[in-house]
Amino acid sequence: VKRTHNFFTCSKDKTLRFWDGDRFEQILLLNGHASEVCCLAMSRTGAFVLSGGMDRQVRVWERTKDIVFLNEERERELEEVFDKVDGSRREENTADVLLKAGKDGEDDLDAEEEGNEKPQSEAAVKQSILSVSSGDRIMEAIETADKESKEIASFKKLSDEKGGDSRRAPNPMMFGMDPSAYVLWVLRSVKSADLEQSLLVLPLNHVERLMHYLILLLRAGKGIELCAKIAVFLIKAHQAQIVANRTMMTPLRVLQTLVRLRTTEIRDTVGFNLAAMRAIARLANENKSKRIDYEEKNMKDIWAGLGLGSDFGKKK
């Protein structure tokens, strides 16, 4: 574009792109061609752009006065990526996506054999901006908790050496919570519908750290139901990597013991409460038909001493 550092590009993915040459950012993504775009030309004043493609079309792109927000363009582009897999606008299950990723470089016979081994049911691959942002928040919370844990350990070591006060001021960025409680607070803030897709965004090293905080939370008896749900899902989703990684065997055994222990405690508590509620309901049904007789000697005069007189003992 004349007198600017912005420029247009065309590519084989049927799109034109408008770039900011100063910040190396994409400003606009223009769709319209049915085939790859071969050439483009800009007017002398920069008011419009002409593009030609293999679909035998020449398209005119005119400049408008609409304001472009880069964040909205990023969200729109991400939504389009999530809505289509390999250019087909249909929602597929996890098994189909994994099979498509594994078919590259293989012959048709191997692909057919893999297709026969496809699971009968899987969770739908439906990511959104919310699930991706929630995954980023979980990763940020884990990193913040790790940093805070290291600072607490170093502060405690220095205080032990100098013999001073071992109490440390709480971190305002974590709302005064300890690292494990802060991770639990972030996990609870994620919607249940987006939780699984948010956990799939996490890399393996963050999964290992999240397992560590789940163990701490289960030992403290906090968020037992949510921690157990997350632990089971992470093990199912990353089973191959966890089995190959020997360093996670010991935390997994500890996690297994804690999940069984805490879920058993919750089950016993719920069973005890249900039995108590049934007993109360049974007593209420038995005494429902009985008449309560109030004796006059046990009644209290609520008006006495208030200067309003007393109706106690008066007969009409």
N, C-alpha and C positions, 0 to 999 in steps of 0.2 A: 504494500500500500504506500502511495506516494507520501513523503514527508513523515513517515512513521517507521518503526521497526517491526511492524506487524506484517504477516505474509500468509498466503493460502497455499495448501498442498492438496494434491489429489492422489488416490491410491487404488489398489485393486480390491479393497473391501467395500467398493461402491459408495464411498463417502468423500466429501470435501471437508477440510479442517482449517480453521482459522487460528493462527498462533500469535502469541506475544513473544517477540524475539528478545526482549529485555529480560523477562523473568522466566523464559522457557516454559510457558504454560499454554495449554490449549484453551481457547476462548469459546469457540463454537464448533459443533459437529453437525454438518449438513448432510441429510439423507434425501435421496430422491431418484438416483439412478438405479436401474435394474441390473446393471452389470458393472464391470470395473471401469473406472474413470481414467481416460488416457491423457487428456490435456485440459488446460484452462487458460483463460486470458482475462485481464482486468482492463477496465476502461481507463482512459487517461485521467479522469477526475476521481476515480475510485468509487463511483456511485453504484456500479454493478460488476458482476463477475460472470463470465461465460465458461461453461464446462461441457466437454464432449466425452462420450463413453462408448464402449463396445455395444451398448444397446441401441446405437444409432440415434441417439437423442442429443440435442443441444439445449442445455438448460440455462436460464438467466436467473441469477441470484442478485436481488436488489437490496441495497442498504436501506434500513429503516431507522426510525427514531426510537425504537424500543430499547430500554435499558437491559443489559445482560448482566445477570448475577452469576458469578462463577460457581458459587456453592450449589445453586439450583441446577446448573448444567452438570456438575459432577454427580449430583443425586440422580438426575434423569439418566445419565449414562450408565450409572451403576444399576439402576432398575432395569434398563434394557438388557444389560449383561446377565442379570439374575433371571430374567423372564425367558430367555432363550438359551438353549444348549445346542452348540454346533449349528447355529443359524435357524433352528426349527423352533417356532414359538409354541411349544407345548411343555407342560410340566411333567417331568419324569421322576421316577423314584431313584433312590440312591444306587441300587444295583445296576440300573441302566447307565447311569453316569460313570460308574466305576468300570463297567464293561467297555464303554466307549473309549475311556482313557487307556484301557489295556489292549485295545485292538490295533493301535498304531504299530505298524511294522510287522504284523502277524498275517498269516495267510487265512483264507476263508474257512478252512477246516478247523483251525484252532479257535477261530472266533465263534464258529457254530457250537463247538464243544463247550466253550465258556458260556454261551447263551443257554445251554441246557442246564448248566449248574447254577443258574440265577436263583437267588432266594425267592420264596413265594411272596413275602411281604417285607417291606422296608419303609423307613420314614421318608416322607417326600422331601426332595431337595427344593426348598422354597426359602431362599434367603432374601432379606430385605435390608434397607438402610438401618432399621432399628436393631436387627440382629447383629449386623456388622459393628455398629457403634457400641452396642452392649458388650460385644467381645473385646473391643478396644478398651472399654472401661474396666472390664475384668482384668485384662493384661496390665493396665496402668495401676490398678489396685494391688495386684500381686507384686509388681515392681516397687511400689511405694511401701508396701508392708515389708518386703525384703530389706529395703534401705533403712527403714525404721528399726527393724530387728538388729541389723548390724550396728546402728548407732547406739541402741540400748545396751548391746553386749559390750561395746567399747567404753561406754560411759560407766557401766558397772565395774569393768576391769580397772579403770582409772580410779574410781571411788574406793575400791578395795585396796589398791596400792597406797593411796594417800590417806585412807581412813576417814574420809569425809562422808557427807550425806549421800546415800545411795539413791535417793528419790530424784527422779528426773521430771522436768516439766513436760506435760503432755503435748503432743504435736497438734497444733491447730488445724493443719491440713487434713488430719485424720479425725477431726472433731473430738479429740481427747480419748479416742479408743485405742486399745492395744491392737497390734497388727492382725491377729486372727479375727477379732471382733469387727475390724474395719472390712476385711475381706468378706465376712458373712453379711455385713450391711450392704455391700455392693451387690452380692449375689441375690439378696432378697429384693433389691431395687429393680432387678431384671424381671420383665414379665414372664410368666410361666410358659406362654406360647412361644417366646423367643429364646428361652433358656438353652434348649438343646442346640439350636443353630449357633447361638453365641459361644457355646463351649467348643463347637467344631472349629471355630476360628482360631482357637488357642494353639500355638506350636507345642511341641513335645516338652521342651524345657519348662514352659509355663504350666503344663499339665503336671509335671513332677512337683513343682512348687505348690500348686493347688492341692495336690494329694497331701503334702506336708501340713498345710493349714487345715485341711479336713480332719486329719488325725488330731491336731490340737483342739479343734472345736468339739470333736466327739469325746475326747478325754474330759473336757470341761462340761459336757452335756448341753451344748448350745446348738440350736438349729439341727436337731438330730434327723428329722424327716428330710429336710433339704439336703443335708450333707450326704445321707445315704443314697438319695436319688441321684445326686451328681456323681458320687463315686461309682455307682453301678453303670451309669451312662458312659463315663470316661473309660472304664475298663472295657466295655463292649465296643466303643468306637476305636480305641487304640490297642486292641488286644495283641495284634502282631508286633507292634513296636514295644509293648510292655514285656511280652515274652522274650523278645530278643535282647532286652536291656536287663542285665543281671542286677544292676544296682537298685532296681525297684522291687525286688523280691521281698526284702525285709519290710519296707513300708506297706506292701500289699498284705502281708501276713498280719501286721499290726492293725491295718484298716479292716481286714476281715473280722478279726476278733472284736474290735470296737463296735463295728456295725451290728454284729450279732448280739453283743451285750446290750447296747443301747436300745435296739429295737425290741429285745425281749423285755427290758424294763418298761418301755412304753406300752407294750402289749399287756403286761401284768397290771400296770396302772389303769389302763382303759378297762380291762376286765373287772378289776376291783370296783371302779366307779360305776360300771354298768350293773354289777351285782347290788351295790348299795342303792342305786336308783330303783331297781326292781323291788327291793325290800321296802323302800319308802312308798312306792306305788301300791304294793300289796297291803301295807298297814293303812294307807289312806282309804283304800276300797273297803277294808274291813270296818273301819270306824266311820264310814260315810253316813250310814243309816242311824247311828247312835245320836241321841238328843243330849245336848249339853245343858245341864241345869246350873244356873248361877245362884248361889246362896247369897242372901242379903248381907251376911256378916263378912263376906269376902270382897264385897264391892267397896270402892273408894269414892268419896265425894270429891269430884274434880273441881268443884266450884268453891270449895272451902278455902278461906284465907285470901280470896281475891277481891273481897269487898262487893261481891255481886249477890250476896245472899246464898242460901243453900236450899236445894230441893230434896235433899236426902231425907228419907223417912216420911215425907209428906204423902198423904193419900188424897186421891181425887174423889 
